[in-house]
Amino acid sequence: MNYCEKIHYSIYTTEEADFETMADTLLAQLPENEHIFRLIFFGTPADNVQYVTRRTTLFDKIERLFAERLPVFSYVSQPALDGRLTLEVHSYRADDTDSVAYHPNNGFPYVVLRNTDGRFLFAGGFHSDIITFNTQQQSVEIFRLASEVLHREGFPVESIIRQWNYIEQITGFDGFDQHYQMFNNVRSNFYKRATWSTGYPAATGIGTNLGGVLVDMDAAVFARPGCFMTAIDNKLQVAAHAYSVQVLENANEEKATPKFERAKSMTFDDRELIYVSGTAAIRGEESMAGVGLERQLHITMENIAQLIGNAQLKILRVYLKEKSDYKEAYELLDSYKLNVPISYMCADVCRNELLIEIEGIAIN
């Protein structure tokens, strides 16, 4: 078996209870006999004080449960729409050809997988200790933390293949400076140290109601010619990193484009895993505004179909701007008969006119 057959993605939800009970309920459902690489909790703290308290509570529980085998851990402040607290799990069924190393890393644990195909890094939960710093200050600190891990483990910046970027009040402004644009400017400066010969990472830039800035990432360095990464374009869309200044906001008089590909694949001989970036109802570089949720969802799914071809979706994450759209979105997606784990969160999308954004992972 290769990577595509060994990696697994699961979603668990729980109904209303006190926070610790909900956390325990979710952690009790983790897959057995698999290495847990990444845990992402989605919930709704009341304020940033409670967010930090709950993040600490979750981390303490994970430390007690996993001891020396700490997975990557993130707590995302987004209301879960199909349960009170949601947990997404990335796990791996290792065999004798795999070596898995867990690194506690001073509260930002990461995992390194090694086998004959290459080396694979699972890292994240990167956040600033001072959540009241502005988006730019937090982003600078986060990319410093990420850079330290990449350098320590011998992963060049251009080995990042997938990045998840969670930004509090993503479309909000500090004066004239938009939060998402501040993040994009910092990310662009960080990426300047790399050549990106195989394209930028796949990525999602999505809003949170609290929690400051939070970044997760996967990276890969391949060991043989049959294994490689590839950027995937959508012929129906302009690449995000090629946007014109007309669709960008301003921050500190800079307008760096969002540096990500529409999708990025890892090929293992005759198998392929595709990371689908956060995808919305954009054609060319313009949002399909004013067409309603149903049309935006179908355009989004058409965009995803363009990216994955014959590959089969393995997991989807759906972000809705309005909680009231959950029932309609659920029924519309259910009509696709995908039969994969799907989670639904309420979150600001990076453009005010977009009602829905969907990301996923597919395997061919």
N, C-alpha and C positions, 0 to 999 in steps of 0.2 A: 504493500500500500504506500501511496505517496501522501504529501501534505493535504491535497484536496479531499482525500478519503478519511484523514485522521482528524481534521479540524471540525468542530461542531459549534453551533450557535443555538442558544436556548433563551426563552423569555418566560419569566414567572411574575405573577401579580398576586396581590392579596387585598382583601377588603379592609374596611375601617377597623382599626384597633389602636391601642397605644403604640407609640413608635417602636419601642423595643420588641414588643410582641410581633409586629409586622416584620421587622428585620429578622427575627428568629425564624418566623414562618418561611420566609424566602430562602434563608441560608440552609434550612433543613431540606430543601428540594434540590440542592446541587447534585449534578450527575456524579455517580460513583465510578470508581476505576478509571477516571480520566484526570489528567493534569488540568487544573483550573488556571487559565492564563489571565483572564480579565473579568472583573465584576463592575458593572455600572448600575448604580441605583438612581432612580428617578422619583422625586417626591416634591412635596410642597411645604417647606418651612414657612413660618410666619414672618420672619425677618432674618437679617444676616447674622444676628447673634444666635438665633436658634439653628440657622444653617450650619454654623461652625460647630455648635454643640452636637448636632446630629451627625455631622461628618466624623467627629471624634468618636462618638458612640459606635458608629458603624466600623470604624477602623479598629477600635478596641475589640469588637466582636470577631472581626476577621483575624486579628492577631491571635486571639485565643483559639480559634478554630484551626488555623493553618500553621501556627508556630513558625518553623523555619522555611515554609513553602508559601510565602505571601504572594498572592496574585496582584496584578495591577488593580488599583481601586479608585473609583471616581464616584462622587455624589453630585448629581446634576439637579439643580433647582428648576424643575419643570413639572407642572401638574400632570400626573398620569391620568389618562381619561378612561382607561379600561380596568382600573383598580386604584386603590389608594396609594400603594407603593409598588413600583415595578423594578425588577432586576433582570438585566441582560447579562448572559454568561457566555464567554468564549472559552471553550475547553478543547483538549487535545488528547487523543488516544495514542500515546507513545508506544513504540515497540523497541526491540533491541538495537535498532539502527539509530535511535534518537538519544540525545543527551539534553536534559532539561536542567537549567540552573536558575535558582531563585535568588534575587538580591534585594535585601530590605531597604537599602539606600535612604536611610534617615527619614523614613516616613513617605517616601515616594518609590515604593517597590516596583521592580521590573523583572522581566523574565527573558532569558535567552535560550532559544532552542537551536541545537546543532545537529546536523545529519549530513549525509553524503550530498544532498542538494545544496546546502549552504547554511547560513546562520540567519536567525530570525529574532528580531527584538520586539517585545511587547512592553510598552512604557506609557506612563501618563499619570493622571491625577495631578499634573503639574499646576500649581497655583501659587499666588503670592501670599506670604504670611500676613500682609496688611491689605485687607479686602477693601479698605476705604481709599486706597490709591486709585488714581484714574486708570482708564483702560490702557493707555500707553505705558504707564509705569508698571502696571501688572504684567503686561505682555512682554516687556523687556526682561523682567525677572523670570518669567516662565520659559522663554527661549534660552535664557542662560542655564536654567536647570536642565532643560532638554539637551542642550549642547554638551553639558558635563557627562551625561549618561552616554550619549552617542560617542563622544571622544574616548571615554573610559573603555567601552566595549569594542572600539574599532569599527564603528558604523559611520561612514561619511554622511554629511547632511543630505546628499542626493540619494541615499539609500532609503529615506523616508518614503514609504509607499502609500500610506493612509494616515490622515490626520483628522481628528475631531476637535473643533474649536467652539467652545461654549462661552458666550459673551453676554454679561448682564445688560439688559436693556439695549440690545444690539443696534436698534435704529434710533436710540436716544442721542442727545447732544450734550457736550460740555461746552457751553458758549457756542462757538461756530464749528466745533470739532465733533464729528459723528463718531460714536464708539466703534462701529465696525470698520470705518475708514482708519481710525487710529490703529486698530489691530492689524489691518492689511498693510499699513505702512511699516510697522515693526516686523511683521512676517517677511515682507519683501526685503527689508534690510538684512534679516537673518539669512535668507535664502541666497543673497548675493555671493556668499562664500562658496557656492556650489556651481557646477557646470550644467546639471540637469539634462544630460544627454539623452535620457529616456523619458523626458517630460517631468513636470511637477507631480507631487502626490495627488491622489484623489483626496477630497476633503469635504467637510461640512462646516459651514459657519452659521451657527444658529443661536437664537436668543435664549436667555434664561431670565426669570423674574428677579432672582437673587444669586448670590454666589460669586460675584466678580467674574474673572476670566479663568477658564479651565481648559487644559489641552491634553488630549490623548494621542498616541501615535503608534503605528506599526512600521517596522523597517526590515529590509532584507538585503543580504549580500549573498550572491549565488556562487556556487563552487564548480559548476560544470556547464558546458555550452547548451545542454538541453533545458536549462532552467534560466529564466530571464524575466524582466518586467517590461511592460509596454504601456504607453499612454494611449487612451482611447478617446477619439473625438466623436462628437455628434454632428452629423452633417446638417442638422436642423438648427444648430445653435452656434453662435460665435464662442470660441474658447474664452473662458472667464478671464484668463490672463491677457487676452487681446482686446478687452473691452475698450471702447472709446471713453474719453473723459466725460462725455455727456451723461453717462449712466452712473458716474461715480460721485460720491459726496466729497467733502473737504475735511482735512484734519491737518493742522499746523502747516497749512498752505501746500500740502502734498496730496496727491491723488494716485497712489500706487494701486495697480489692479490686483484683484484677488488671485493669488498665485496657486491655482490648482487646476487639475484636468477634470473633465467630465466623468472619467472613470480611469482606473489603472488596473492592469491585470498582472498576475504572476503565472507564468507558464512552467509546467513540470512535464516535459516530454509531450504526451498526448492529452494532458489534463490542464485545465486553466481555472484559476480563481479570479473573479472580477470584483473589485471594490467599486461600488457605484456611489459617486459623490452625492451630496445633497442636491436633489433635482426638483425643479419647479416648472411652472408653465411659462417658460421663456422660449421665444423663437427669435433667431438671430441674437440680438442682445436686448430685445424689448420684452417686457412683461406682457402677458395676455391679460390685461386689466379689464374689469367690468364684465367678464363673461360668466361669473358665478363659480361656485365650488365644483359642481359636476364637470363643467368643461375644463376647468383648471386641472382637476384630478386626471381626466382622460388624456389631456395634453402631457401631463407629467409622466403618466405610464407609457405613452408613446415615446417620449424621450428616453425612458429607461429601456424600452424594447430596442431602440436604436443602439444602445450601448452594449447590451448583453447578447444580442443575436440569439443563438440557439441554447445558450447557457440557461440553467434552471436556478431561479431565485431560491436562496436558503434562509434568508431573514430579511425583514423590512422594518424600518422605523418611520413612522408617520408623524409629522409635526403639523399641527393645526393652529392657525392664528386665533380662532374662536372656539371655545368649548362647545358652543351650541351646534357646531358643525360635525361633532363626533358621530352621531347616529347616521347621518347621511353619508359621511366618508366611510364608515364601517360597512354599510350596506353596498355602497358602490364598489369598494375593494373586494367584498365578499363575492360579488358577481364575477370576478376574474378567476375564481376557483383556484387560487394559488397554492393552498394547503401548505403554508409555511408559517413560522412564528411571526406575528406582527404586533408591534407595540404602538400605542397612540399617546402622544404628548401634546400639551398646549404650549406653544412657544411662538415668539415673534420670529418671522422669517426676515431675511436681510433686506427685503424691499417691502414697503408698507402695503403695496397693492396686491401682494401675493398672499393667498389664503391657505396654501398647503405646500409642504415640501416633503419629499420622500427620499430616503437613502436605503441602500441595501448591499447585500453580498450575494453573488451568483457563482455557480460552479458548472463547468462544462466538461 
